[in-house]
Amino acid sequence: MLKQENPRSIECDVVIVGSGAAGLAAAVTARKRGLDVVVLEKEPVFGGTTALSGGVLWIPLSGQNPADTVQAVHRYLMGETGSYYDAAAVSVFIEQGPKMVEFFERETAMQFVPTRYPDYHPDAPGGVDIGRSILAKPYDIRGLGKNMSRLKRPLKTITFMGMMFNSSNADLQHFFRATKSLTSFLYVARRLATHMKELLVYRRGINVTSGNALAARMAQSALDLDVPILTSTRASQVLMDGGRAVGLLAVDAGGERRINARQAVVLAAGGFPHDVKRIAQAYPHLRRGHAHLSPTPLGNTGDGVNMAEEAGAAVDIRLKDAAAWMPVSRVDLGAGEVGVFPHLLDRYKPGVIGVLENGLRFTNESNSYHDVGAAMVAACAGFAQTAMWLVCDKSTLAKYGLGYVKPSPMPIGRFLRNGYLLEGRTLAELAQKAGIDPAGLEATVQAFNRTAVHGQDPAFGRGSTAFNRYLADAEHQPNPCVGPLQHGPFYAVKVVMGDLGTFDGVRTSVTGAVLRHDGSAIDGLYAVGNDRASIMGGNYPGAGITHGPNMTFGYVTANHIADLARQGRAGA
């Protein structure tokens, strides 16, 4: 068991930095294997980036699609990752992913539900239209007991009065159809009534979904095993002894404390999306001096990556796309508070297009956020800013909303007043307010409308894949992604580049051992989650390709550490 004879010193088998899904997966697995584990969390709340996420895991061969094969997954990832394809790591991921899911569902509070997400490139060799993504099951956070207040809250910008939407498309569609369908109206009314009761009693929503449910379930699983999650405790240095990692120095409200780890130090601190120096080198648009706005936790400043590097690890910026790109908009929440809105849904809807400052479209707006982001970074190379404007007409705004602006009957006045939403009686007037080329926008809309009235987009092929259509409007035919912009007033929201987390990171072995530049492993030091370089090679093949590998390799790394510990005891 844990030893804490000196209150400023802790003795354990494994110390883990970070309380997101990857770190907690490693913690729970190691504890189940009989090791004493301590989790350190820099912020006063646990959950990390996970708590703000969609809570989806990409786990091929987890039972949803009986026709799927190991060969198909390899073929798909080989095409997606290109020269960064790592056959050994992919093989372990494919083999261990379903085992990880089965383990957590059998042994812990973690539960998953299937989704109908297609792969993001379902028509690529090995891609599928359904069957590789699963989702954290909604959770009543009263199960956390006294720790409920320590769970990180979801992003304000993706909730409605604090109420979370499920990442499943069915849940969201009820809200879009609430004024047109009695079934959807009653569904929404029940959800709102339940949420208002929760706010009155608990001052927060207690029935959480998506990444908040994933974080809560994983934290509950750790706490059930008496794994301490020490919040407001920042790891500052990996302690080394003769080339081996033997613990950490950390800082909390009482000052510096030492955590001695008999078996391993595991870094799972969420990558480096707010490490200003490193992202200035890693992100192409920042190298140009353009803006970047990340919705990830502000505490993700690269602590794990930096500590690994100080201990001798290889941390290189290798990837063209060093992060999971997410087009975002800046939201004025009032009273000086600024929020970040990730554009996860509006881009897929018919009647919405994205244009650059020259007024021209540049990509299929219904592709994944990462693909649209990568196209945006490339298209803006010669411009003064990396930005696009999502544009629609009055009827489309009323039906679907745009960005943080909700559909009718929600009012839009405050968004017009604070400048988040731009309005023009004509396209030329809208363009002038937005600072984009009026002639370019008018020509773009005119050309788009000629084929959009027939549901066609010959320029970029919107609606051509199952993924394009999945988040669109199935009731809009003949193409759920394509509709014209016809009647003013017209509206626009400015979108800049953000991220969901970094892809580059610490180089590791397949089992997570941190590697030096010469390829040798630093004994006792491991990295999981976004601190570890992603096996996806800077691409985004499907919903949940962060959480799926992160939890799988958290599980793999912890089992590896436990196996080494058992061998050590057997040889003692």
N, C-alpha and C positions, 0 to 999 in steps of 0.2 A: 504493500500500500504506500501512498504518498507519505513522505517524511517532511516535516516542517518544524524541526526543533528550533531553528533560527527563523524568526518571522520574515527576515529579508532574504532567506535562502530556501529553495525548494529542491528536493531530490525526487526524481521521477525516472521512468524508463524512456519516455518519448515526450518532447515538448514540440508543440505545433504552433506556428505563427499564422493566425488568420482563422476566422470563424465562418467562412463561406462554405458552400457545399463540398468543395474538394478537401479543405482542412478538416471538416467534421466527418467526412467519409473516412479519412485516414484515422481520425481519433476514435471513432466508434469501432472500426475494424480492429485497430490495435488493442483497444480495451477488451473487445470480445475474445481476442487471442491471449488475454491474460496479462497485458502490459499496463503499467501505471502511466497515465497520460494527463498532460496539462495543456490547455489551449489558451493562448494569449490573443487578445483582441485590442487593437489600438483605440478604437472608438468606444464610447460609453454604451453602445448597443451592439448586439451580435447579429450576424447574417450577411455582412459584407455586400458585395455586388449581387450575390444570389438573391437577397431579399428585395432587390429592385427589378429583378429580371422577369422573364416570362415563365420560368420554372419548367421549361421543356428540356428533355434529354434525347439526344439522337443515339439510340441503341439498336443497331441492326440485329436481326435474328432473335429478338426478345419475345417472339411468339405471335406477333400480330399478322405477319404475312408468311404463311406456310410455303409460298412459292419462292421466297427469297433464298439466296445461297451465299456461301462464303466467297465463292468466285465472283459473284456479281458485286459484292461489297468491295472486294479488292479492285475490281475493274473500275468501279465508280471512283474510288479514292485515288487510284492511280492517275486517272484523268484529271481529277480535281486538284491534286497536289503537285502534279508535274514533276519537276526535278527534285522536289522536296519529299517525294514519296519514300516512306520508311517501312519497308515490308515487314520487318520484325515487330515494330511498334504497332502497326496496323493489325498484324496477326494476333498480338496479345489483346488489343482492344476488342477485336471481333470475338475472341474466345472468352474473355473475362467479363465483357459488358453484361451479357445475360446472367452470368453467375453473380455479378454485383447486384443486379436488380432482385434476383431471387433471394440473396442473402439479406438485403435490407428489408424486403417485404416480410420475410420469415422471422427475422430476429429483432426488428426494431419498430418504431412508430412510423417509419417511412412507408408510404403507400403511393402507388402510381395508377394512372388511368390511361387507356389508349387514346390516341388522337388520330385524325384523318389527314394530318399534314403530308403533302407530297414532299419529296426531296426538292431542293431549290432549283435543281437542273434535272428534272425527271426524264427528259428526253435524251440525256447524255448516256453513253454506254454504262450499263450497270445501275442507272437511276431507276427509281420506282415512283409510282403515283400515290402510294399509300403504304404505311406499315413500318417505318423505322423510328418514329418519334413517339415518346410517351411523356406524360405530364404529371407533375405532383398533384395528388388528390387534395381538394380543398380541406382546410383544417380549422377547427375551433381552437383558437389560441389560449382559451382558458385552461387547456391541458398543460400549459407551461406554468400554471400556478403563479407563485410570487415572481417568476422570471418573465411574465408576460410583458411587463413594461420595458424589459431589456431587448425585446425584439425590434430590429430596425423597421421603421414604417416604410410603406411603399412610396414611390415617387408621387408627389402631390399632383403632378401634371397628368398622370394616367389614371387618376381616380375621379370619382364623381362624389363630391362632398365627403371624401375619404373612403368611399366604397370602391372595392376592387372589382374589376371585370375578370372573368376567367379567360385564360389564353385560348380556350376552345372557341372556334368560330360560332358555334351554335348559341352560346351565351351572348355574344356581342350582337348577333343578328336579332335577338329579341328586342334589344334596345333600339336598333334601327327601325324595327317594324312596330314599335309600341303604339304609334298613332294610326296604324293601318290594320292591325290584327288584334282581335279580342284576346286570343291566347297569349300573344306577346305583351299586351297591355297588362293582363293579370299577372304574368310572370314578373314584369318590371315593378308593378305595384307591390307585390309580395317582397321582392328584393329590397325595395326602398323602405317599406315599413319595417322590415327586420333590421335594416341598417340604422334607421333613425332610433329604434329602441336600443341598439347597441351603443350608439353615441350618447344617449341619455344615461345609460347605466355605467358604461366603461370608458367613455370619452374617446373611443376609437372603435373601428370595425374589428370584431372578433372572429368572424367567419372569413378567413383569408384564402386567397387563391394564388395561382401562378408562383412566382419566385418567393413571395412571402410565405406561402404554404410549404415550399421546399425547405426554406431556411428554418421555419418553425419546427417542422417535422424532424429535420436533422438535429437541431438543437435539443429538442425533446429527447431524441434517441441518445444523445451524449449525456444529458443531465440524468436520464433514467439509470445510466451506468455509473453515476457519480463522477463523471469527468468534469472537473472544474473549468468553466469558461471565464477567465479573468479579464473582464472588460476594463477599459481605460488603462490598459497596460501595454506600453509600446516597447517592442523588442528593438534593441539598439545595436547589438553586436553578437556575432557568433563566437563563442569561446572555443579556442583551439588548443590542443595539447598534443605535441608531436605529430602534427599533420592530421589529427582526428578532431572532429567537432564533438565537444563534450558538454555543450550547454549554451545558454544565452545570458546576456545581460539585458535587463529590461528596466523600464522606468514607469512608475505609477505615482499616485498622489503622495505616497510616502517617500518617494525618492527612488534610488537605484536598488534593484534586487537581482539576485542571481538564481537562475534555474539550471540545475545540474541534470544532465540527461545521460543515463547509463547506456542507452542504446542508440538514440538518434535525435537529431534536430530536423524538423520538417518545415520547410518554408511554403506558406500558402497565403501570401499577403496581397493577392489580387493584381499582380502585375504592376505596370507603371503608367497608367493613363493620366495621372496628375504629377508625374515627375517632369517638371518644366524643361529641365536640361535635356533629358533623354528623348522626350517626344519631339523636341525641336530638331533633333538629329534624325528621328525615325519617320516623321510624318512629312510627306512631300509638300503639302500646302503650308505647313508651318515653316518649312525651309524657304518658302517664297514670301513669308511675312504675312500670310493670310490667317484668318481667325479659325479657332477650334473651340468647341463647346461640348464637354463630356458630361453625360448624366450619371456617370459612375461615382461612387462615394469619394468625397474630397480627400479622405484618408488614404486612398490608394496612390501613394507617392513613390512607389518603387522600393519600399523598405526591404522586402525580401530579396529582390534582385540586387540591390546595392550591398546588402550584407553578404550575399553569396559572392559577389564580385570581390569584396574586401577579403574574403576568405580564400580567394584564388580561383574562383569559378570563371568559366568562359561565358560571357554575355555579349552577344554580337547582334547588331542590327543587320539582319540578312535579307529580310523579306521586303518585297516591293510594297505590299500592303501589310504594315506591321501591326494593324489593329483590325478589329471587326467594325467596319465603318457603319455609322448610323446617321442619316440626315436628321437634323434637329432644328428646332426654332427656340428662340429666347422668349420667355414668357414673363411679363411683369405681373407678379402675384399680389402687388400692393404692399404698402408699408415698407418699401425698400427691399422686399424679398424678390429674388429672381429665380425662376424655375427653368428647367430644360425639358422641352417636349419632344420625345422621339416619334418620328413620323412612320408609324408601324402599319397604319390602315388606310389613311386617306388617299395615298398614291395609287391604290388599286381600284378606286371607285370610278365608274364611268362619268365623264364630264370633268375630270381633273387632269390637267397636264402640268408638266414641269418645264420651265424655260430658263435660259441663262440671261445675262445682262444684255445680250444682243437680241433677245426676244425669241431665240430659236430653241426648239426641243433638241435633246442630245442623247436620249436613251429611252428604253422601254421603262416607263415609270412603274409598271407592275412587276418588275423584277424584285429580287430580295433587296433589303436595305443595304447589305454589303455591296451587291452588284451596282446598285444605283449610286452608292457612295463612291465606289471605285471609278465609275464612269464620270461622276461629277469632279473628282480630283483631277482626272486626266483632261476633261474638257475645259477646265478653268485654268490650265497651265499658263495661258497667255493673257489672262484677265487680271484686274486689280484685286479681285477677291474670289474665293472659292464659295460660290453661293448659287442657289437657284430660287425661283419663285414658283410656288404651286398656285395655279390659276384655275378658277371655275366661274360659272355664272350663278345667278340668284337661285334658280331652282335646285341646282346641285348643292349649294351651300345649305339650303333649307333641308334637303333630304339627308345629307351625310355629315354636315359640318366640314370644317377644314382646319387641320392642326388642332390647337387647343380650343377652337371655337366649336361649340356643340351644335347639333342640328336643331331645327325649329321644333318646338316653340321657344327654345332658350334664346334670350336676347343677345344681340351682338354689339350694342351701343358702346360698352366699355372697351371693347377690343378696337373699335374704330377710333375712339378717343385716345387710347394709349399707343396707337400706331401698330399694334400687332397685326390687325387685319386692315388691308388697304382696299378701298372701294373706288370704282370709277363708273360713271354712267356709260362710258364707251371704253373700248379696249385701249384707245390712245390715251384717254385720261388716266386710266389705271396705270399704264406704262410710265407716264410722266411722274406719277406719284411714287412709283416703285423705283424709278431711276433706271429703267430698262428701255431699250430702243422701241419706240412706238410702231414704226414701220415693220420692224422684225416681228413684233408680237401680232400685229394685224395679219401679216402674211402667213404666219405660222398657224393661227386659228382658222383662217380661211382655208388653207390647204388641209388641215386636220379635219375640219367639218365636212369637207366634200366626201370623204370616205367614212367618217365616223357615223354619219346618219344611217349607214348600212352595216355598222358594227365592225368596220375594217380599219386597220392601221398598217398600211403597206410600208410606212417608213421604219417602224420599229417593232411591229408584230405583237402589240399588246393583246393579251388573251390567248396567245398561241400555246401556252403550256398549262398543265394542271395546277401548277403552283400559282401562276398569274391569276387564274380563275378562282382559286381557293378563298382568297380574302377579298374578292370583288363583290358584286351584287348578282346572285344567281337569278333573281327575278327580272333583271334587265337583259333583254334579248335583242338581237341574236348574239351579242358579245357582252358578257358581264363586266368587262373592263373598259369598254369603249362607248362613249356617248359624246355628242357635240356640245360646244359652248355657244349658245344661241342668243339668249336674251339678257340684256343688262338689267340692273347694274352687274358689273363683273368684280370679282374679288381676288386678292392674292395674299399669300403669307410668304415671308422670306425665310429660306431654309439654308443653314450653314452645315459644315461638317462636324460630326461628333463621333463617338465610338461607344461600343458596348464592353470594351476591354481590349487588352493587348494580345497579340499573337506571338510576337518575338519574346524571348525571355532566356532563362537559364538553360544551358545545354545539359541534358541528363542522359543517363542510360535508360533503357526501356523500363526498368523497375524504379526509376526516379532518382538514382544516385547522381549527385551534382558532379559535373565533369570539369576538369581543368582544360586549358587550351591544348595540352598534349594528349587529351583523351583519357587521362587517368582519372579515377574517381576520388573525390575527397571523402575519406572514411567518415561515416556517421552523419553525413549531411545530405539531405534529400530536398527536392522541390516538387510540388504538385500544383494543380490548378493553373491560374494564369501567370504564376511565377515561372512555370516550366514552359519552354518553347512548345507551341502547339504542333500536334501531328498533322494539322490541316494545311500547313505550308502557306499560310496567308490567304486561304480561300475559305468560303462559307458554303459547304455543300448542302446543308439542311437545317431544319429547326432543331436546336438543341445540340449543335456540334461543339459547344463550349462545355455545358454541364455534363453531357454524356461521357466524353473522354475524361473530363476532370474528376468526376466521381469514380469512374472506372479505375483510373490510375491512382487515385487516392486509396482505393481498395487494394490495388495491386501492390503499391508501395508499402502500405501497412502490413500486408501479409508477408512481403519480403523481409521487412524488419523483424517481424515476429518469428519467421523461420530462422533468421540468423541468431536471434536471441535464444531460441530453443536449442540450436546447434551448440551455442556457446555454453549453455547450462549443461548439455549432455556431455560436453568435453571437459567440463570443469572437474 
